[in-house]
Amino acid sequence: MDIIIKVNNQSNGRDKLARLFQYTSRLIWHQLETRNANKYSIDRIRNLELALSSFRKILRLGRCIDICYTALDSMHIEDPFLRISLTVSKLAHGLYLYADHVVWLTKSGFLKTDSDNWNKTANRFWLLSIIANLARDFYEILHVLELNRSSFLKPSELLGVMSRQFDLTSSLRHVHAFVSCHKDIFIDTVKNSCDLFIPLTALGFTKLSPSAVGTLGAISSIAALVTIIKPITKLVP
């Protein structure tokens, strides 16, 4: 209960909770649809997904300004790769939210614009933001591997290992220890990897089913919630 209260007390936490239920709803209604379930039940869950989507759009109203402003801080990071990737990510995310605001205002009848065009624009900016985040994640992974290169086998040693029996338990233990020491990088990479396919599917680059998109969105939302519950697992800066 304390965890729920902690998450619900933050606007970002409420957004991630709503996102989790939104994508879970998409997974459920598509599974029901493939099983030829009652149409009324499917429509109810579809409507729940749409309601949660609208709720999140209202909750994020105006956040594009905050995120673009935080991009100014990213421009002062010493590491040039982090400076570029984080600045691009924040600016793209801010523009994504701006385009998303226009979509919501159009669908609500306040504006008269091409909502489909704006929706595609929003997904393009979201995709750019995720790509920049993933580039940063891989950069962090390479940096960690470089710092711990003494614990990894050289190519000449790898041939000797391949000729011997492969120890699965030892390898899994090593991977577990590596992930445990760098939970922030692992969680951020999982979150961005799952998110990547959502705008790709929306833009038509991939052909994932609503169930697959719902599953990826739910996993990504859980990863984001973990960073809110345990801030130490959040990748900074």
C-alpha positions as CSV (number, residue, x, y, z in Angstrom):
1,M,0.0,0.0,0.0
2,D,2.9,2.4,0.8
3,I,4.3,1.8,-2.7
4,I,0.9,2.6,-4.4
5,I,0.6,5.8,-2.3
6,K,4.2,6.8,-3.2
7,V,3.6,6.3,-6.9
8,N,0.1,7.9,-6.9
9,N,1.5,11.0,-5.1
10,Q,3.5,11.8,-8.2
11,S,2.1,12.9,-11.5
12,N,4.7,10.9,-13.4
13,G,3.8,7.9,-11.2
14,R,0.1,8.2,-12.1
15,D,1.0,8.5,-15.7
16,K,3.0,5.3,-15.6
17,L,0.3,3.5,-13.7
18,A,-2.3,4.6,-16.3
19,R,0.1,3.6,-19.1
20,L,0.4,0.1,-17.6
21,F,-3.3,-0.3,-17.5
22,Q,-3.7,1.2,-20.9
23,Y,-1.4,-1.3,-22.6
24,T,-2.6,-4.2,-20.5
25,S,-6.1,-3.3,-21.8
26,R,-4.9,-3.4,-25.3
27,L,-3.4,-6.9,-24.7
28,I,-6.6,-8.2,-23.1
29,W,-9.1,-6.9,-25.7
30,H,-7.0,-8.3,-28.6
31,Q,-6.7,-11.6,-26.9
32,L,-10.5,-11.7,-26.4
33,E,-11.0,-10.7,-30.0
34,T,-8.8,-13.5,-31.3
35,R,-10.9,-15.9,-29.2
36,N,-14.2,-14.6,-30.6
37,A,-15.3,-13.4,-27.2
38,N,-18.4,-11.3,-26.5
39,K,-18.3,-8.1,-28.6
40,Y,-19.7,-6.1,-25.7
41,S,-16.8,-7.1,-23.4
42,I,-14.3,-6.3,-26.1
43,D,-15.8,-2.8,-26.7
44,R,-15.8,-2.1,-22.9
45,I,-12.1,-2.9,-22.6
46,R,-11.4,-0.9,-25.8
47,N,-13.2,2.1,-24.3
48,L,-11.2,1.7,-21.1
49,E,-8.0,1.8,-23.2
50,L,-9.1,5.0,-24.9
51,A,-10.2,6.6,-21.6
52,L,-6.8,5.9,-20.1
53,S,-5.1,7.3,-23.2
54,S,-7.1,10.5,-22.9
55,F,-6.4,10.7,-19.2
56,R,-2.7,10.5,-19.8
57,K,-2.8,13.2,-22.5
58,I,-4.5,15.5,-20.0
59,L,-2.1,14.6,-17.3
60,R,0.9,15.5,-19.5
61,L,-0.6,18.7,-20.8
62,G,2.1,21.4,-20.8
63,R,5.0,19.0,-19.9
64,C,6.5,19.6,-23.3
65,I,7.7,23.0,-22.0
66,D,9.3,21.4,-18.9
67,I,11.1,18.7,-20.9
68,C,12.5,21.2,-23.5
69,Y,13.7,23.4,-20.6
70,T,15.5,20.5,-19.0
71,A,17.3,20.0,-22.3
72,L,19.3,23.2,-21.4
73,D,20.8,21.3,-18.5
74,S,21.9,18.4,-20.7
75,M,23.8,20.8,-22.9
76,H,26.3,21.4,-20.0
77,I,27.3,17.7,-19.6
78,E,31.0,17.3,-20.1
79,D,30.9,14.0,-22.0
80,P,30.2,15.0,-25.7
81,F,28.3,11.8,-26.5
82,L,26.0,12.0,-23.5
83,R,25.5,15.7,-24.1
84,I,24.3,15.2,-27.7
85,S,22.2,12.0,-27.0
86,L,20.5,13.4,-23.9
87,T,19.8,16.8,-25.5
88,V,18.4,15.2,-28.7
89,S,16.3,12.8,-26.6
90,K,14.8,15.6,-24.5
91,L,14.1,17.9,-27.3
92,A,12.5,15.1,-29.4
93,H,10.5,14.0,-26.4
94,G,9.3,17.6,-25.8
95,L,8.3,17.9,-29.5
96,Y,6.5,14.6,-29.3
97,L,4.4,15.8,-26.4
98,Y,3.7,19.0,-28.2
99,A,2.4,17.1,-31.3
100,D,0.5,14.8,-29.0
101,H,-1.2,17.8,-27.3
102,V,-2.3,19.0,-30.8
103,V,-3.8,15.5,-31.5
104,W,-5.7,15.6,-28.3
105,L,-7.0,19.2,-28.8
106,T,-8.0,18.2,-32.4
107,K,-9.9,15.1,-31.3
108,S,-11.6,17.1,-28.5
109,G,-12.9,19.6,-31.1
110,F,-10.9,22.6,-29.9
111,L,-8.6,22.7,-33.0
112,K,-9.3,21.9,-36.7
113,T,-6.2,20.2,-38.0
114,D,-5.2,16.9,-39.6
115,S,-5.0,14.7,-36.5
116,D,-3.6,11.7,-38.5
117,N,-0.7,13.9,-39.8
118,W,0.0,15.2,-36.3
119,N,-0.2,11.7,-34.9
120,K,2.5,10.5,-37.3
121,T,4.6,13.5,-36.4
122,A,4.3,12.7,-32.7
123,N,5.4,9.1,-33.4
124,R,8.4,10.2,-35.4
125,F,9.6,12.5,-32.6
126,W,8.9,9.7,-30.1
127,L,10.9,7.3,-32.2
128,L,13.8,9.8,-32.4
129,S,13.8,10.2,-28.7
130,I,13.9,6.4,-28.1
131,I,16.7,5.9,-30.6
132,A,18.7,8.6,-28.8
133,N,18.0,7.0,-25.4
134,L,19.1,3.6,-26.8
135,A,22.3,5.1,-28.2
136,R,23.0,6.4,-24.7
137,D,22.2,3.0,-23.2
138,F,24.7,1.2,-25.5
139,Y,27.3,3.8,-24.8
140,E,26.9,3.2,-21.1
141,I,27.1,-0.6,-21.6
142,L,30.3,-0.2,-23.7
143,H,31.7,2.1,-21.0
144,V,31.1,-0.5,-18.3
145,L,32.6,-3.3,-20.4
146,E,35.6,-1.2,-21.0
147,L,36.0,-0.6,-17.3
148,N,35.7,-4.3,-16.6
149,R,37.5,-5.7,-19.6
150,S,40.0,-7.6,-17.4
151,S,37.1,-9.8,-16.3
152,F,36.2,-10.7,-19.9
153,L,38.1,-13.2,-22.1
154,K,40.4,-12.1,-24.9
155,P,39.8,-13.6,-28.4
156,S,42.8,-16.0,-28.0
157,E,41.4,-17.2,-24.6
158,L,37.9,-17.6,-26.0
159,L,39.0,-20.3,-28.4
160,G,40.4,-22.3,-25.5
161,V,37.1,-21.9,-23.6
162,M,35.1,-23.1,-26.6
163,S,37.2,-26.3,-26.8
164,R,36.2,-27.0,-23.2
165,Q,32.8,-27.8,-21.8
166,F,30.6,-24.8,-21.5
167,D,29.6,-24.0,-18.0
168,L,26.1,-22.6,-18.2
169,T,25.7,-22.1,-14.4
170,S,28.9,-20.1,-14.2
171,S,27.9,-17.9,-17.2
172,L,24.4,-17.2,-15.8
173,R,26.0,-16.3,-12.4
174,H,28.3,-13.9,-14.1
175,V,25.5,-12.3,-16.1
176,H,23.3,-12.0,-12.9
177,A,26.2,-10.3,-11.1
178,F,26.7,-7.9,-14.0
179,V,23.0,-6.9,-14.1
180,S,22.8,-6.6,-10.3
181,C,25.7,-4.1,-10.3
182,H,24.2,-2.1,-13.1
183,K,20.4,-2.2,-12.6
184,D,20.0,1.3,-13.8
185,I,21.5,0.6,-17.3
186,F,19.7,-2.8,-17.5
187,I,16.2,-1.4,-16.7
188,D,16.7,1.7,-19.0
189,T,17.8,-0.6,-21.9
190,V,14.8,-2.9,-21.4
191,K,12.4,0.0,-21.2
192,N,13.7,1.7,-24.3
193,S,14.0,-1.6,-26.3
194,C,10.3,-2.3,-25.6
195,D,9.2,1.2,-26.4
196,L,11.1,1.2,-29.7
197,F,8.6,-1.1,-31.4
198,I,5.5,0.9,-30.4
199,P,6.1,4.0,-32.7
200,L,7.7,1.7,-35.3
201,T,4.4,-0.2,-35.4
202,A,2.3,3.0,-35.4
203,L,4.4,4.3,-38.4
204,G,4.1,1.0,-40.3
205,F,7.7,0.0,-40.1
206,T,6.9,-3.1,-38.2
207,K,3.7,-5.2,-38.2
208,L,3.2,-6.2,-34.5
209,S,-0.2,-7.3,-33.3
210,P,-2.1,-5.2,-30.6
211,S,-1.2,-8.1,-28.2
212,A,2.5,-7.7,-28.9
213,V,2.3,-3.9,-28.6
214,G,0.3,-4.2,-25.4
215,T,2.8,-6.6,-23.9
216,L,5.8,-4.4,-24.8
217,G,4.1,-1.3,-23.5
218,A,3.2,-3.1,-20.2
219,I,6.8,-4.3,-19.7
220,S,8.1,-0.8,-20.4
221,S,5.6,0.7,-18.0
222,I,6.7,-1.7,-15.2
223,A,10.3,-0.8,-15.8
224,A,9.5,2.9,-15.5
225,L,7.5,2.2,-12.3
226,V,10.5,0.4,-10.8
227,T,12.6,3.6,-11.3
228,I,9.9,5.6,-9.5
229,I,9.6,3.2,-6.6
230,K,13.4,2.8,-6.3
231,P,15.1,6.0,-7.6
232,I,18.5,4.3,-7.3
233,T,17.6,2.2,-10.3
234,K,17.1,5.3,-12.5
235,L,19.9,6.0,-15.0
236,V,21.3,9.5,-14.4
237,P,22.1,12.0,-15.8
